[in-house]
């Protein structure tokens, strides 16, 4: 509001003239914002009318309403009312150049005029300097949608936001320029086009990090403590040397923690500075003060009744005289980085004391010896009042509740909450990254807590539909896998959405066919047989028909076939000892092998059959957490043994004589002096002997597999793996069977054969190429091995772990080989490889991936290293 002009009544004529001239002068000064009139200071006036002047799309009455002023309202001039009116108009964020004038006064009635202009609306926005995919985010973050009112504040805030944003990402030289161009239209609406130019420049690399003031801890150790801020090192791959301010600030705290870990409790960062070098890099100078070296003195526990001092000291594991380590002390009291850490807080929370509080207090620091008190307020034990699950729409409640380790009325245990999150994630029906335990209605007085597990369902069914060219012809595959099936609703039409779902059962159907083979398989499993105990029942039925390849006309000879039909029944039970991560599994399987004029190197008889009745027992311990697709911790060990009945001990066949007779006939076939008829007769007899040997397969088979998952940095997971397998015979005269063998090399995906063979992944080499090799004869045994071992080291890092698609990259080192006897077995005589790959998991299609592996050793029977091999992974488990 402008200055008030005094009343000219009762003033002498010459003074009147002076006052009048002064009033005219005031009227010409725009900063006063009020037209000169005859006003009394601090006198109330009645608003006689309000007019509006200026370029605005809003109606006059609307603007007056925005101002809060009304006709016949009494106001002071000058006074708060007009000032508040101007504030309200500014507060609408709709107008610009707002001024209020008094245009006329008649007998204490003032007439006002509001002069303003509409703020321009944003018409079009053009963003230069960033990728198209980033523009939408910039618009959302800065509210730059079409129609937004463009103010100086908006422009300034946008510049500051983008500059800070890109500097945090390492673009220290970011420059942001915003230009607005007025647009005129027929509606006379104020509009502007905005051009947003972003010049991020290059990310600034760190040439050097220099510490000053440190004497006891070297620069190298301090730089190592900085996890994300690294100076240029061309040999380092995983961490770049780009400067990111947010990461740098966190790393400064890590430097202080490094001093505290070595006893320098009073260490601190005095100052830090960034120096811009001429080569467009920066150097960082960090000035520190170490302070004195401290040691632990007496450590006393105050308030503990549940645990004795001795028990708590066994968890704390810090003794008087130890070098002071504040970081370690905090971890032993409450390690927030590990939900299942062995610390004092978890000891209490796993025993029901959810409401306990534990604080460490320094009571003395004389002579650089710190005496500590760990003060514990135990509170009342907490019990679960209610336990619920939200977010499941397809999965039935009983499928979820049977996996919960926490029950109403049960004593609270943090370990059981963590275990429940793992079990829900392992089901495969929910996004493991989205499972959240929510603590509701905590009541320390009553000692109760309501537990709610929030889940987000993800697609649990998969479809495999593919076609390709291989093995001399087109191969088509149709596979359906329903991992949350409901068999009881199979005849309920209303349950088909598109199939009956929700009971946690698994149903899989697969059909694969080409000119040379046909494969059909059906699998079903119920994880809780009877619904009361975690006893899994599973069954599978399969049939495959293979046709011999005719090398003359290069077609499948359908008159010569090898048929395999099999059925398996299995039971697996979770154990409670040694702990409840163990599973004991049992299975009985039967396969029938029928050969119809099918003569290959694998079999010495082309017509006949074999029967395989076997029993498999396995012990598995799996405590991987939490996401089964991308585990970040835990391990998975399994050992299985597969046995057939020892027929040779009861059937009365003299296998020693058969072996000797077979060896004799084998020598006839290899003797150059044997006549063709003698050779043919010898081969026929060998076929008869082998038909007798393999009429009922006799064998035992041992497999071991173990892998570990270690999160060595945030989301960076190291996975070591060891595998071993052995196929043996009860009776050496009867010999090893031609089925159930190990085929090492390649992507590890099982082929169409159902003869019990195991395809062992070893990337960097062709599929099933690392066969046993006899150096003395130069013979490669391509019919599979009876022994193998494999070592693998894999480093994984996720790109995204969202429910729609989980993607992670990997790098690997692998080594392995196969043998046919223990006399040749050497676990370190292996073929080595290295490479990298990517995995993509989509709920509808399962796991997809590609690996590029480099084999460093020659294939059996060759002399040059194999080199690069590409592997496509489809449907392989993790």
Order of alpha helices (4+ residues) and beta strands (2+ residues): alpha-beta-alpha-beta-alpha-beta-beta-beta-alpha-alpha-beta-beta-beta-alpha-alpha-beta-beta-beta-alpha-alpha-alpha-beta-beta-beta-alpha-alpha-beta-beta-beta-beta-beta-beta-beta-beta-beta-beta-beta-alpha-alpha-beta-beta-beta-beta-beta-beta-beta-beta-beta-beta-beta
